[in-house]
Amino acid sequence: MEALSARLEKKLGKLEKEILSTSKRLSKPEFIKNADALFVEETNNNLAEAEKQA
């Protein structure tokens, strides 16, 4: 039971870091301006998925 709890906490920590990192990237106008539109859309989708899992 403790091992499962530790794994879930570790996964949650990774998701939180991913959400923070992706949110920061998407909040930068330069990133949106310079990145390929498809990449920006994929990044938005990844953020939404990470937020769902967290």
C-alpha positions as CSV (number, residue, x, y, z in Angstrom):
1,M,0.0,0.0,0.0
2,E,2.8,2.4,0.8
3,A,4.6,1.6,-2.4
4,L,1.4,2.5,-4.4
5,S,1.1,5.7,-2.5
6,A,4.7,6.6,-3.2
7,R,4.3,5.9,-6.9
8,L,1.1,8.0,-7.1
9,E,2.8,10.9,-5.3
10,K,5.7,10.7,-7.6
11,K,3.4,10.6,-10.7
12,L,1.4,13.6,-9.3
13,G,4.6,15.5,-8.8
14,K,5.7,14.9,-12.4
15,L,2.3,16.0,-13.6
16,E,2.4,19.2,-11.6
17,K,5.8,20.1,-12.9
18,E,4.6,19.4,-16.5
19,I,1.6,21.5,-16.0
20,L,3.6,24.4,-14.6
21,S,6.3,24.2,-17.3
22,T,3.7,24.0,-20.1
23,S,1.6,26.8,-18.7
24,K,4.6,29.0,-18.5
25,R,5.6,28.2,-22.1
26,L,2.1,28.9,-23.4
27,S,1.9,32.2,-21.5
28,K,4.8,33.6,-23.5
29,P,3.6,35.6,-26.5
30,E,7.0,34.9,-28.3
31,F,6.5,31.2,-28.0
32,I,3.0,31.4,-29.6
33,K,4.2,33.8,-32.3
34,N,7.4,31.8,-33.2
35,A,6.2,28.2,-32.8
36,D,4.5,26.2,-35.4
37,A,0.7,26.4,-35.0
38,L,0.4,22.6,-34.9
39,F,3.0,22.4,-32.2
40,V,1.2,25.1,-30.1
41,E,-2.1,23.1,-30.5
42,E,-0.4,19.9,-29.5
43,T,1.1,21.6,-26.5
44,N,-2.3,22.9,-25.5
45,N,-3.7,19.4,-25.8
46,N,-0.8,18.0,-23.7
47,L,-1.6,20.6,-21.0
48,A,-5.3,19.7,-21.0
49,E,-4.5,16.0,-20.7
50,A,-2.0,16.6,-17.8
51,E,-4.5,18.7,-16.0
52,K,-7.1,15.9,-16.4
53,Q,-4.8,13.3,-14.9
54,A,-3.7,15.5,-12.0
